[in-house]
Amino acid sequence: MKEVGLASPLSRITPKRKKNLLPCTTCFHLESFISDKDLKTEGFELESCRSMIALMDTDGSGKINFDEFRHLWDKIKSWQKIFKRYDTDHSGTINSYEMRNAVNDAGFRLNNQLYDIITMRYADKNMNIDFDSFICCFVRLDAMFRAFHAFDKDGDGIIKLNVLEWLQLTMYA
């Protein structure tokens, strides 16, 4: 299977642009670099790009630097491989059952209620999930797991947040 579009974008960014990628510039890069006939996509939606920036924006500046961009790109490449593994008919979508397996393959362990929520949120009326929605879901899962682990100082699986902390966590993720 041919890998399309995801290996070369970093080599096309000039050293000057590597210094500080702006969210809009990054979104446009992501849109133009992800175009892939196998995935039936011409890029990411703006909201997907915003979610990706939020995932990698470690200092809350609304920007990502080159190292953060590289880390994001590695995640997208990894998730793309998972998506393609389940998109066996090359329709550009996977069904909700395949999504459960894909989520597990990515290392996220969820209960049935969360799988149902993912389907309600990310699937279309035919219960299919396209690549953009797939990436949005994985970006959200990754961000929420990382945030939870950051708050879970003693590693017991329980965190305590006040309402402002909760809002900050969920509104930007």
C-alpha positions as CSV (number, residue, x, y, z in Angstrom):
1,M,0.0,0.0,0.0
2,K,1.4,3.4,-1.0
3,E,1.9,6.0,1.7
4,V,0.7,9.3,0.3
5,G,1.3,12.9,1.4
6,L,2.5,12.5,5.0
7,A,6.3,12.0,4.7
8,S,7.3,15.1,2.9
9,P,5.7,18.1,4.5
10,L,8.4,18.7,7.1
11,S,11.0,18.9,4.4
12,R,9.0,21.6,2.6
13,I,9.0,24.0,5.6
14,T,11.8,26.5,5.4
15,P,14.0,27.1,8.4
16,K,12.5,30.6,8.8
17,R,9.0,29.1,9.0
18,K,10.1,26.4,11.4
19,K,10.9,29.0,14.0
20,N,7.3,29.7,14.9
21,L,4.3,28.2,13.0
22,L,1.1,30.1,13.5
23,P,-2.1,28.2,13.9
24,C,-3.6,29.4,10.6
25,T,-0.4,28.6,8.7
26,T,-0.2,25.2,10.4
27,C,-3.8,24.5,9.4
28,F,-3.2,25.4,5.8
29,H,-0.1,23.2,5.9
30,L,-2.1,20.3,7.4
31,E,-4.8,20.8,4.8
32,S,-2.5,20.8,1.8
33,F,-0.2,18.0,3.0
34,I,-2.9,15.5,3.9
35,S,-4.6,15.3,0.6
36,D,-4.9,11.6,-0.2
37,K,-6.9,9.9,-2.8
38,D,-7.1,6.7,-0.7
39,L,-8.7,8.6,2.2
40,K,-11.1,10.5,-0.1
41,T,-10.0,13.7,1.6
42,E,-8.7,17.0,0.4
43,G,-7.6,18.2,3.8
44,F,-8.8,18.9,7.3
45,E,-11.7,21.1,8.3
46,L,-10.8,24.3,10.2
47,E,-12.2,22.9,13.5
48,S,-10.0,19.8,13.1
49,C,-6.9,22.0,12.7
50,R,-7.9,24.0,15.7
51,S,-8.2,20.8,17.7
52,M,-4.8,19.7,16.5
53,I,-3.2,23.0,17.5
54,A,-4.8,22.7,21.0
55,L,-3.5,19.2,21.3
56,M,0.1,20.2,20.7
57,D,0.1,23.7,22.2
58,T,1.9,23.0,25.4
59,D,2.2,26.6,26.6
60,G,-1.3,27.8,25.8
61,S,-0.1,30.4,23.4
62,G,-2.4,29.3,20.5
63,K,0.7,28.5,18.5
64,I,2.9,25.5,17.9
65,N,6.6,25.5,17.3
66,F,8.4,23.2,14.9
67,D,9.0,20.4,17.4
68,E,5.4,20.4,18.4
69,F,4.4,20.3,14.7
70,R,6.7,17.4,14.1
71,H,5.2,15.5,17.1
72,L,1.7,16.2,15.8
73,W,2.7,15.0,12.3
74,D,4.1,11.8,13.7
75,K,0.7,11.2,15.5
76,I,-1.2,11.9,12.4
77,K,0.9,9.5,10.4
78,S,0.4,6.8,13.0
79,W,-3.3,7.4,13.1
80,Q,-3.5,7.4,9.3
81,K,-2.0,3.9,9.2
82,I,-4.7,2.7,11.7
83,F,-7.4,4.3,9.6
84,K,-6.2,2.7,6.4
85,R,-6.0,-0.7,8.1
86,Y,-9.7,-0.6,8.8
87,D,-10.8,1.2,5.5
88,T,-10.4,-2.0,3.6
89,D,-12.8,-1.0,0.8
90,H,-11.0,2.3,0.3
91,S,-14.2,4.3,0.7
92,G,-12.6,6.9,2.9
93,T,-14.7,5.9,5.8
94,I,-14.8,3.2,8.5
95,N,-17.9,2.0,10.3
96,S,-18.6,2.4,14.0
97,Y,-17.6,-1.2,14.8
98,E,-14.2,-0.7,13.0
99,M,-13.8,2.5,14.9
100,R,-13.9,0.6,18.2
101,N,-11.1,-1.6,17.0
102,A,-9.2,1.4,15.7
103,V,-9.5,3.2,19.1
104,N,-8.1,0.1,20.8
105,D,-5.3,-0.2,18.3
106,A,-4.3,3.3,19.1
107,G,-4.0,2.4,22.8
108,F,-7.1,4.0,24.1
109,R,-9.1,1.8,26.5
110,L,-12.7,2.9,26.7
111,N,-16.0,1.5,28.0
112,N,-19.1,0.8,25.8
113,Q,-20.7,4.1,26.8
114,L,-17.7,6.1,25.5
115,Y,-17.8,4.1,22.2
116,D,-21.4,5.0,21.9
117,I,-20.7,8.7,22.6
118,I,-17.9,8.6,19.9
119,T,-20.3,7.2,17.4
120,M,-23.0,9.8,18.2
121,R,-20.4,12.6,17.9
122,Y,-18.2,11.6,15.0
123,A,-20.3,9.2,12.8
124,D,-22.5,10.3,9.9
125,K,-26.2,9.1,9.5
126,N,-24.9,5.8,8.1
127,M,-22.8,5.2,11.1
128,N,-19.6,5.8,9.1
129,I,-16.6,7.9,10.2
130,D,-14.5,9.8,7.6
131,F,-10.8,10.5,8.1
132,D,-11.3,14.1,9.3
133,S,-13.7,13.0,12.0
134,F,-11.5,10.1,12.8
135,I,-8.5,12.4,13.4
136,C,-10.7,14.9,15.4
137,C,-11.7,12.0,17.7
138,F,-8.2,10.8,18.2
139,V,-6.9,14.3,18.8
140,R,-9.6,14.8,21.4
141,L,-8.9,11.4,23.1
142,D,-5.2,12.0,23.1
143,A,-5.6,15.5,24.6
144,M,-8.0,14.4,27.3
145,F,-5.9,11.4,28.3
146,R,-2.8,13.6,28.5
147,A,-4.6,16.3,30.5
148,F,-6.1,13.7,32.9
149,H,-2.6,12.1,33.5
150,A,-1.2,15.6,34.2
151,F,-3.8,16.2,36.9
152,D,-3.5,12.7,38.3
153,K,-0.4,13.4,40.3
154,D,-0.5,10.2,42.5
155,G,-1.5,7.9,39.6
156,D,-4.7,6.6,41.3
157,G,-7.0,7.3,38.4
158,I,-8.9,10.0,40.3
159,I,-8.5,13.8,39.8
160,K,-10.2,16.7,41.5
161,L,-10.9,19.9,39.6
162,N,-12.8,23.0,40.4
163,V,-15.3,24.4,37.8
164,L,-12.8,26.8,36.3
165,E,-10.1,24.2,35.9
166,W,-12.7,21.9,34.3
167,L,-13.7,24.6,31.9
168,Q,-10.2,25.5,30.9
169,L,-9.4,21.9,30.3
170,T,-12.5,21.1,28.2
171,M,-12.9,24.4,26.3
172,Y,-9.4,24.4,24.8
173,A,-8.9,20.6,24.2
